[in-house]
Amino acid sequence: MNSYPKNSEQLDRELVLRVQHGDKSAFDFLVIKYQHKIIQLVNRYVKDVSDAQDVAQEVFIKAYRAIHSFRGDAAFYTWLYRIAVNTAKNDLVTRSRRHSNYQVDIQTAEVVENLLQLQDMETPETQLLNQEILTTIKKTIDNLPEEMRIAITLCEFDGLSYEAIAQAMDCPVGTVRSRIFRAREAIDHELTPLLIYGNFR
């Protein structure tokens, strides 16, 4: 166990609580933390990169609008993952009948603007933070033992189930769970102080 006061999941819960109590800026940090993972996930279904970015934006809009329904029964990313998969699948079905511009109500217009700013008009501060997060995650994964690195990559970047990873690595599912857990702990150890002390000064 590390000595930092919060791990990644605890930090997510704190950010969600802040959003639920009206702190819209806290949602921006969740977007920064997960936008690349969600885009990569959506891109498995929506092959055009530009379209995948649009769908990922819709995912975060839906998540923001539904944030008060999040009760912490599962990890925030698990909740967000389900929204992303459902949104991507729905997009595949309805894309031919949809316009490229999203029709959103006034209540979510500010959120859309914030997300667009994060994606296209990031400030030097958020760009630096984003790069630091990506660099930290990549460096940590690169330094993991091979079996942990493969397991976490197949899980987080390729989106494979634990069962599929177990087959690919020719090991029990329990071993896969252990490797991914330890890999996430290593990432949390490096990422959490950056998020906490870099953003909540």
N, C-alpha and C positions, 0 to 999 in steps of 0.2 A: 504494500500500500504506500502511495506517496503522501507527502506531508502537506500538500496543497489543500485548501479548504473545500474545493469543489472538483468533482470529476466532470466529464463532458455532459453526461446525462443530467447531473444535478444542476449544472449551469443552464442547460436547456430549460429545465423546469422553472428556474428562477426567471429566465427571460420570458417564458410563457406567462408566468404570473404577472410580470410587469406589463405585458401587453394586455392581459385581461383586466388590469386595473387602469388602463388608459394610456400607457407609455408606448406610443407608436414607434419611437426610436428603437426600442428593444427588439421589435420585429426585424428591423434593418440588420441587426447583428445575426439573427437566425438566417436571414437571406444570405448574408456574406458567408456564413459558415457552411451552408448547404447548397448554394446555388450551382456550384460546379458538379457536385454529385448528382443533383436532380437533373441537370442538363444531360449528363452522361447517361443517366437512367432512361430519360425520355427518348434520347437518341437511339436507344435500342429498338424503339417502336416507330419513331418518326425520324426517318433517315436524313432528311434535309436539315442541316445544322441551323439555318435561320428559323425554320419552322419549329425545330426542337426548342430553341430559345424562347419562341413565342409561347409554346405549350408550357415550358417551365415557368414562365411568368404567370400564366394562368393558374398553375399549381399553387404558387405562392399567394395569389389573390384569393383562391378558394380557401387556402389554409388560414389566411388572415380573417376572412369572413366567418370561418368556422372555429376560430381559436377558442371561443368560450365553451365549445363542446368538448375540448380536450380536458380530460380528468386525470391524466397521469397513469392510467391503467397499463399502458405500454410506453416505451420510450418515445420521445417526440419524433425521432427520425423514423421509427416504425410507422407511426401515425402519418407522417408526411410522405413516406414511401408509398403507402396505400393510396393516398390522394393522387400521387404522381402516376402510378400505374393505371388507376382508373381513368384519370384525365387523358393519358396518352392513348389508351384503348378507345375511349370515346371519340377522341380526335380522329383516329383512323377511320372510324365508322362514319363520322359526320363531316369530314374535311371537304368533301366534294360539294356539300351544301352550305358551307360557311364562307363568309368573307374574311379577308386577311385581318381586318381590324376587329378588335374585341368590342362588344357592346356591353359597357359596364355602367352602373348607376352612379349617381353623384357621390354616394357614400364611399365607394371604392376608388374614386378618381384620384384622390390624394395618394393612395397606396400605389396605384399604377404609376403615377409620376415618380414616386420614390424609387420604385423598382427599375424604371427606365433610367433614372439617374445613376443608380448603382451599376446598371449594365453598360450604359453608353456614356455617361457623363460623371464618372467617379471623381471625387475630389482627390488631390494628392494624398491626403491622409488615408482615405478608404482604399485607394489603389495600393498604397504601401502596406496597409494591414492585410489586404487580400493576398498580396504577393508573399508576405511573411507567413501567412497561414498555409498557402500552397507549398512554399519552400520547406516549411517545418514538417508538414505531412509527408512530402516526397522523401525528404532526407531521413525521416524516422522509418518509413517503410523500407527504403533502400538499405538501412542498417540492420533490419530484422534478420534473424536466422532464416535460411531459405524456406523451410517448411511453413513458418509463420507468414513470411512475405507472400508466398504463393496463395495460401489460404485467404488472407485478408484481401489480396488483389482479386481473386476469383469472386469473393463475396461482395466487396464494395464497388468494384469497378466493372466486373462482368455480370454482376447480379445473379450469380448462381445460388441455388439453395444449398443448405448444408449437406443434404443427401447427394446432390450432384457433385459437390466438391469432394465428398468422401469417395465417390466412385472415381473421380479424376485423379485423386491422390492415393487411391488404393489404401484407405485407412478407415477405421470406424468413425461414425458420425460424432461420437463423443470426443474423439481426438481432434476433429475439425473444430468443434465448439471450443475446446480448450485453446487451440492455436489462435483462433480468431479473438477470443477473450483476452489472451495475453498480448496480442498485437494491438488491440484497441486500448488496453491499459497503457502500453508504451506510447501510443499516439496521444492519449489523454494527458499523460505525464508531461509531454513536451508542449502540447497545444493549450492546455488549460491556463497556465500562467500568462501566456501571450494574450489570450482572450480576456482574462480577468484584469490583469495589471496593465494591459495595453489599451483597454477600452473603458474601464470603469474607474478611472482615476478621479 
